[in-house]
Amino acid sequence: MLIVDDDQDILELLEYNLLNDGYDVIGMLNTKHVRDVLNEERIDLIIMDRGLPDIEGSFYVEMLRNKNINTPVIFLSGKNSQEDIKEGFIKGADDYVVKPFDIEELKLRINAVLKRQNPQTKENIENIEYKDIQLDLNIQKAIIDGVDVNLTKLETALLKLMILNRGKVLDRDFLLKNVWNDAESTNKKTVNVAIKRLKEKIDPLGEKNYIKTIRGIGYMIN
């Protein structure tokens, strides 16, 4: 779960209560690194303030929706008029909680949004196997020769895409479009860095050569 709120006290209150309830929580005071976290981690829900110092929260969520980022969002905001709330939903909210708020009510709303999301799709529950790699999409982990290798959300998506397209050369534009969902504004060198990190995780000794570099084009898994 990702919480974005510029009020340090509220951020700490939410982190404390939600961590105690067993949620994995990342807290941020602004939106500067939100896209990086959404790309690299599995985020099931965003709790977003609207009165942020760098951008109005609902406009930021609208920007995410325009980038086809559909992570559920609950606005937690002091903007409490009917027009404000209506605008929040129009911009992409899944729920709207007005400050000051009751923490127990917020927890119930979080549970309700997560239940509606119901991520038990085929993509989430299936495991993918390739040679001695077992890729668990639920928990973003690869088991290689019986050894657990933890992956980020981005690394999991990248390895999954390459395994499903094994034998095909995947160019950087294809990877940017299908993993980063943004082939236009993301630097192609980002792919090189991500592939390098993935290779270091799944083949730290460089002996298995799962991923082959096709010079000037892209990458492939045999």
C-alpha positions in Angstrom: 0.0 0.0 0.0 1.3 3.5 -0.9 0.3 6.5 1.2 1.0 10.1 -0.2 0.3 12.9 2.3 2.4 16.0 3.1 1.2 16.0 6.7 4.0 14.1 8.6 1.7 13.4 11.6 -1.1 11.9 9.5 1.5 9.9 7.5 3.0 8.4 10.7 -0.5 7.7 12.1 -1.5 5.8 9.0 1.8 3.9 8.7 1.6 2.8 12.4 -2.0 1.6 12.2 -1.8 -0.1 8.9 1.5 -1.8 9.6 0.0 -3.1 12.8 -2.9 -4.6 10.7 -0.4 -6.5 8.6 -0.3 -4.3 5.5 3.0 -3.5 3.8 3.1 0.3 3.7 5.2 2.8 1.8 4.8 6.5 2.9 5.6 9.6 0.9 5.3 13.3 1.5 5.0 14.1 -2.2 4.5 12.5 -5.6 8.2 12.8 -6.7 8.9 9.1 -6.7 5.4 7.6 -6.9 5.8 6.4 -10.5 9.1 4.7 -9.6 7.4 2.8 -6.8 4.4 1.8 -8.9 6.8 0.5 -11.6 9.0 -1.5 -9.2 6.7 -2.6 -6.4 3.4 -4.4 -6.2 1.0 -1.7 -4.9 -2.6 -2.8 -4.3 -3.9 0.6 -3.1 -2.9 4.2 -3.0 -4.2 6.5 -0.2 -3.7 10.0 -1.7 -4.1 13.5 -0.2 -5.3 16.2 -2.6 -3.6 19.2 -1.0 0.0 18.2 -1.9 2.9 20.7 -2.2 4.0 19.6 -5.7 0.6 18.9 -7.4 -3.1 18.7 -6.6 -3.7 15.0 -5.8 -6.7 14.5 -8.0 -4.9 15.8 -11.1 -2.0 13.5 -10.3 -4.4 10.5 -10.2 -6.0 11.6 -13.4 -2.5 11.6 -15.0 -1.9 8.1 -13.7 -5.3 7.0 -15.2 -4.3 8.5 -18.5 -1.1 6.4 -18.4 -3.3 3.3 -17.9 -2.2 2.9 -14.3 -5.4 1.6 -12.6 -4.2 1.0 -9.1 -7.2 1.7 -6.7 -7.1 5.1 -5.0 -8.7 6.4 -1.9 -8.6 10.2 -1.6 -8.0 11.3 2.0 -8.6 15.0 1.9 -9.7 18.2 3.7 -11.6 19.2 0.5 -15.1 18.3 1.7 -17.7 20.0 -0.5 -20.0 17.9 -2.7 -18.3 19.4 -5.8 -14.8 18.4 -4.4 -15.9 14.9 -3.7 -17.6 14.6 -7.1 -14.4 15.9 -8.8 -12.4 13.3 -6.9 -14.4 10.4 -8.3 -14.4 11.9 -11.8 -10.6 12.2 -11.7 -10.2 8.5 -10.8 -11.0 7.8 -7.1 -12.4 4.5 -5.9 -13.4 6.0 -2.6 -13.2 9.4 -0.9 -12.6 10.0 2.9 -12.9 13.5 4.3 -10.5 14.8 7.0 -10.7 14.7 9.9 -11.3 11.0 9.7 -11.9 8.0 11.9 -9.1 5.5 11.5 -11.4 2.5 12.0 -13.8 3.7 9.3 -10.8 4.2 7.0 -9.7 0.6 7.6 -13.1 -0.6 6.7 -13.1 1.4 3.5 -9.6 0.1 2.6 -10.9 -3.5 3.1 -13.9 -2.8 0.9 -11.8 -1.4 -1.9 -9.4 -4.3 -1.8 -12.2 -6.8 -1.9 -13.8 -5.1 -4.9 -10.5 -5.1 -6.6 -10.3 -8.9 -6.1 -7.0 -9.6 -7.8 -7.6 -13.3 -8.1 -7.1 -13.5 -11.8 -5.3 -16.1 -13.8 -2.3 -13.8 -14.1 -2.0 -13.5 -10.4 -2.4 -17.1 -9.4 -0.4 -18.9 -12.1 3.2 -19.9 -11.9 5.4 -19.8 -14.9 8.3 -22.3 -15.4 11.3 -22.1 -17.6 14.3 -24.5 -17.4 15.1 -24.5 -13.6 13.2 -21.2 -13.0 9.8 -21.2 -11.3 8.3 -17.7 -11.3 5.6 -17.1 -8.7 3.5 -14.1 -9.9 1.6 -13.8 -6.6 4.6 -13.0 -4.4 7.1 -11.7 -7.0 9.6 -14.4 -6.4 11.6 -16.8 -8.6 12.7 -20.2 -7.3 15.9 -21.2 -9.1 17.4 -24.6 -8.3 15.5 -24.5 -5.0 16.8 -21.1 -4.0 14.4 -18.2 -3.5 15.1 -15.0 -5.4 13.0 -12.0 -4.6 12.1 -9.7 -7.5 10.6 -6.3 -7.8 7.2 -5.9 -9.6 9.1 -4.6 -12.6 11.5 -7.4 -12.7 8.7 -10.0 -12.3 6.8 -8.4 -15.3 10.0 -8.3 -17.3 11.0 -11.9 -16.7 7.4 -13.1 -17.3 7.2 -11.3 -20.6 10.5 -12.7 -21.8 9.6 -16.3 -20.7 6.3 -16.1 -22.5 8.0 -14.9 -25.6 11.0 -17.2 -25.4 12.8 -17.8 -28.7 11.8 -14.3 -29.9 14.0 -11.2 -30.0 12.3 -8.5 -28.0 13.4 -5.0 -28.9 13.6 -2.2 -26.3 10.5 -0.4 -27.6 8.4 -3.6 -27.2 9.7 -4.0 -23.6 9.0 -0.4 -22.8 5.5 -0.6 -24.1 4.6 -3.9 -22.4 6.5 -3.6 -19.1 6.8 0.2 -18.5 3.6 1.0 -20.4 5.4 4.0 -21.8 7.5 3.6 -24.9 7.6 7.3 -25.7 8.9 9.2 -22.7 11.0 6.5 -20.9 14.7 6.4 -21.9 15.7 3.1 -23.6 18.7 2.9 -21.4 16.2 2.1 -18.6 15.7 -1.3 -20.2 19.4 -2.0 -20.2 19.7 -1.2 -16.5 16.7 -3.3 -15.6 17.9 -6.3 -17.7 21.3 -6.0 -16.0 19.8 -6.1 -12.6 17.5 -9.0 -13.5 20.4 -11.0 -14.9 22.4 -10.4 -11.7 19.6 -11.7 -9.6 18.7 -14.8 -11.5 22.2 -15.7 -12.7 24.6 -14.1 -10.2 27.6 -16.2 -11.4 26.9 -15.6 -15.1 26.9 -19.3 -15.8 23.4 -20.0 -17.1 23.0 -17.2 -19.6 19.2 -17.2 -19.5 18.9 -13.8 -21.2 20.9 -13.2 -24.3 21.7 -9.7 -25.6 21.1 -9.2 -29.3 23.4 -6.3 -30.1 21.7 -3.2 -31.4 18.2 -4.8 -31.2 17.2 -6.1 -27.8 17.1 -9.3 -25.7 15.8 -12.8 -25.9 15.4 -16.0 -23.8 16.3 -19.1 -25.8 
